[in-house]
Amino acid sequence: MTVGLTDEQALIRETARDFVDNEVVPRIRESDRAERFDRELAERLGDMGYLGAPVGEEYGGRGLDYVTYGIIVEEVGRGDSAMRTVVSVQTSLVCGSIERWGTEEQKQRWLPGLCSGEAFGCFGLTEPDTGSDAASVRTRAEKTDGGWRITGQKMWISLGNVAELALIFAQTEPDRGHRGIACFLVSTASDGFSSQEIHGKLGLRASDTASLALDGVEVGDDALLGEVGEGFKVAMSALDSGRYSVAAGCVGICQGSLDASVAYAKERRQFGVPIAGFQLVQEMLAEIVVRTDAARLLVRRAAAVKDAGRPSTVETSVAKLYATESAVEAANLAIQVHGGSGYVDDYPVERYLRDARVTTLYEGTSQIQKLIIGRDATGVNAMVPPSA
Ligand SMILES: Cc1cc2nc3c(=O)[nH]c(=O)nc-3n(C[C@H](O)[C@H](O)[C@H](O)COP(=O)(O)OP(=O)(O)OC[C@H]3O[C@@H](n4cnc5c(N)ncnc54)[C@H](O)[C@@H]3O)c2cc1C
């Protein structure tokens, strides 16, 4: 479906498609098997201008609109969700937050290196005891003379072992709840900062995932991103963009599942004919087609709202919920179309399913997206139980 793309967007899509087919796809199977983060390939994303695509050109980005950003993310997601995670974290969560909330000095210091891929950033919100209820972060930031001392733990942090910069969300005044949270730009080379690799994941095996420990990490006042008390807003605005990119990446998984399934169904013969000729196989293919188209349209709608500068939280949650659940469904159907061949990594479809699975969990689970959508529909906030 190419409806509504400008010539420039169509060209950017073709370039991204060629890059992914020629440089990303050939490397993913080995990285996935080895659970190895391919930093060289991640840096190539920077060379291509895919890290920080919507960031202003004055800071090293490309100044692209959200529709075009989504097109790039979809193509990367079709090839490799581990690399798509790099694009999402670096662009939406890290660069987007610095561009929106940072001082001019912070933008000049960090954005050019992050957009070019010379440096990587990670987004440290989740903790061992704090997931969906992000307002209850326990990492503590205490005021010192001229700065802050940060102590706590972060869990499941993408790029946490390879990043030079960590956005760390910490509580400055526990009595103030989410109004006490602040976001800090922390160099991962700081004394007291350490990371540990998390292995054994179901999918995203080629993605770096870390637990972080901050043991009295000292930062200056100039490390504050936004004001004290604005950390929760920083996190929510980052997730508005991050969820969009996850949704766009899932359109890529849907499209990849479709492409692989159609090709296989036309080639594989049973009962003397290609299996594409069986109605029950076409039913599975049709389901993937409809989900792919619908997910892409919802992503484009969310992009249109963002590009118009309007609040897009609900449209983003609708797109994220539908695209992520559809990616799981499409990949699962794709394995079914492939029969036993779909169960091994000679074809991409088993990886699509393993990689898709996390997308209904991170950047807000499907349940959290439904609560956001339901709150908008009813005006009633069901996120926090009445007794809490
Ligand atoms: C591979 C990977 C990479 C990640 N990368 C990052 C990262 O870079 N940065 C970062 O900060 N985090 C990251 N995360 C963390 C991710 O965002 C969290 O796992 C996610 O927010 C869910 O939190 P949780 O795991 O603590 O689950 P919980 O919040 O404990 O949820 C468990 C279950 O309870 C449900 N639930 C919770 N609250 C409600 C409610 N109010 N109503 C109904 N149901 C509810 C959930 O939907 C879920 O089904 C990553 C996670 C993974 C697995």
The ligand as an SDF file (V2000), in Angstrom:
LIG
                    3D

 53 58  0  0  0  0  0  0  0  0999 V2000
   13.3650   -6.7810   25.9080 C   0  0  0  0  0  0  0  0  0  0  0  0
   12.8700   -5.6460   26.7350 C   0  0  0  0  0  0  0  0  0  0  0  0
   13.3760   -4.3690   26.5190 C   0  0  0  0  0  0  0  0  0  0  0  0
   12.9530   -3.3080   27.3100 C   0  0  0  0  0  0  0  0  0  0  0  0
   13.5150   -2.0660   27.1410 N   0  0  0  0  0  0  0  0  0  0  0  0
   13.2420   -1.0780   28.0510 C   0  0  0  0  0  0  0  0  0  0  0  0
   13.9600    0.1700   28.0150 C   0  0  0  0  0  0  0  0  0  0  0  0
   14.7940    0.4040   27.1240 O   0  0  0  0  0  0  0  0  0  0  0  0
   13.6930    1.0860   28.9810 N   0  0  0  0  0  0  0  0  0  0  0  0
   12.7730    0.8730   29.9750 C   0  0  0  0  0  0  0  0  0  0  0  0
   12.6050    1.7380   30.8360 O   0  0  0  0  0  0  0  0  0  0  0  0
   12.0620   -0.2980   30.0270 N   0  0  0  0  0  0  0  0  0  0  0  0
   12.2940   -1.2640   29.0860 C   0  0  0  0  0  0  0  0  0  0  0  0
   11.6020   -2.4590   29.1420 N   0  0  0  0  0  0  0  0  0  0  0  0
   10.6200   -2.6620   30.2210 C   0  0  0  0  0  0  0  0  0  0  0  0
    9.1830   -2.6570   29.7380 C   0  0  0  0  0  0  0  0  0  0  0  0
    8.7940   -1.3820   29.3470 O   0  0  0  0  0  0  0  0  0  0  0  0
    8.3290   -3.2400   30.8890 C   0  0  0  0  0  0  0  0  0  0  0  0
    8.5970   -4.6280   30.9250 O   0  0  0  0  0  0  0  0  0  0  0  0
    6.8610   -2.9600   30.6970 C   0  0  0  0  0  0  0  0  0  0  0  0
    6.5890   -1.6050   30.9210 O   0  0  0  0  0  0  0  0  0  0  0  0
    5.9730   -3.7930   31.6400 C   0  0  0  0  0  0  0  0  0  0  0  0
    6.4090   -3.6700   32.9540 O   0  0  0  0  0  0  0  0  0  0  0  0
    6.6610   -4.9990   33.8290 P   0  0  0  0  0  0  0  0  0  0  0  0
    7.5050   -5.9280   33.0300 O   0  0  0  0  0  0  0  0  0  0  0  0
    7.1650   -4.5860   35.1580 O   0  0  0  0  0  0  0  0  0  0  0  0
    5.2480   -5.6740   33.9690 O   0  0  0  0  0  0  0  0  0  0  0  0
    4.1000   -5.3200   35.0890 P   0  0  0  0  0  0  0  0  0  0  0  0
    3.8540   -3.8530   35.1310 O   0  0  0  0  0  0  0  0  0  0  0  0
    4.4750   -5.9930   36.3680 O   0  0  0  0  0  0  0  0  0  0  0  0
    2.8550   -6.0400   34.4380 O   0  0  0  0  0  0  0  0  0  0  0  0
    2.5910   -7.4320   34.5700 C   0  0  0  0  0  0  0  0  0  0  0  0
    1.1810   -7.6850   34.0240 C   0  0  0  0  0  0  0  0  0  0  0  0
    0.2110   -6.9270   34.7830 O   0  0  0  0  0  0  0  0  0  0  0  0
   -0.5460   -6.1160   33.8960 C   0  0  0  0  0  0  0  0  0  0  0  0
   -0.9050   -4.8530   34.5580 N   0  0  0  0  0  0  0  0  0  0  0  0
   -0.0880   -4.0030   35.2270 C   0  0  0  0  0  0  0  0  0  0  0  0
   -0.7650   -2.9370   35.6540 N   0  0  0  0  0  0  0  0  0  0  0  0
   -2.0520   -3.0920   35.2150 C   0  0  0  0  0  0  0  0  0  0  0  0
   -3.2470   -2.3260   35.3300 C   0  0  0  0  0  0  0  0  0  0  0  0
   -3.2960   -1.1330   35.9400 N   0  0  0  0  0  0  0  0  0  0  0  0
   -4.3830   -2.8350   34.7780 N   0  0  0  0  0  0  0  0  0  0  0  0
   -4.3730   -4.0110   34.1280 C   0  0  0  0  0  0  0  0  0  0  0  0
   -3.2640   -4.7750   33.9710 N   0  0  0  0  0  0  0  0  0  0  0  0
   -2.1240   -4.3180   34.5150 C   0  0  0  0  0  0  0  0  0  0  0  0
    0.3530   -5.8830   32.6840 C   0  0  0  0  0  0  0  0  0  0  0  0
   -0.3780   -5.5070   31.5290 O   0  0  0  0  0  0  0  0  0  0  0  0
    1.0150   -7.2390   32.5610 C   0  0  0  0  0  0  0  0  0  0  0  0
    0.1660   -8.1110   31.8830 O   0  0  0  0  0  0  0  0  0  0  0  0
   11.9670   -3.5180   28.3060 C   0  0  0  0  0  0  0  0  0  0  0  0
   11.4250   -4.8090   28.4870 C   0  0  0  0  0  0  0  0  0  0  0  0
   11.8700   -5.8500   27.7250 C   0  0  0  0  0  0  0  0  0  0  0  0
   11.2940   -7.2230   27.9880 C   0  0  0  0  0  0  0  0  0  0  0  0
  1  2  1  0
  2  3  1  0
  2 52  2  0
  3  4  2  0
  4  5  1  0
  4 50  1  0
  5  6  2  0
  6  7  1  0
  6 13  1  0
  7  8  2  0
  7  9  1  0
  9 10  1  0
 10 11  2  0
 10 12  1  0
 12 13  2  0
 13 14  1  0
 14 15  1  0
 14 50  1  0
 15 16  1  0
 16 17  1  0
 16 18  1  0
 18 19  1  0
 18 20  1  0
 20 21  1  0
 20 22  1  0
 22 23  1  0
 23 24  1  0
 24 25  2  0
 24 26  1  0
 24 27  1  0
 27 28  1  0
 28 29  2  0
 28 30  1  0
 28 31  1  0
 31 32  1  0
 32 33  1  0
 33 34  1  0
 33 48  1  0
 34 35  1  0
 35 36  1  0
 35 46  1  0
 36 37  1  0
 36 45  1  0
 37 38  2  0
 38 39  1  0
 39 40  1  0
 39 45  2  0
 40 41  1  0
 40 42  2  0
 42 43  1  0
 43 44  2  0
 44 45  1  0
 46 47  1  0
 46 48  1  0
 48 49  1  0
 50 51  2  0
 51 52  1  0
 52 53  1  0
M  END
$$$$
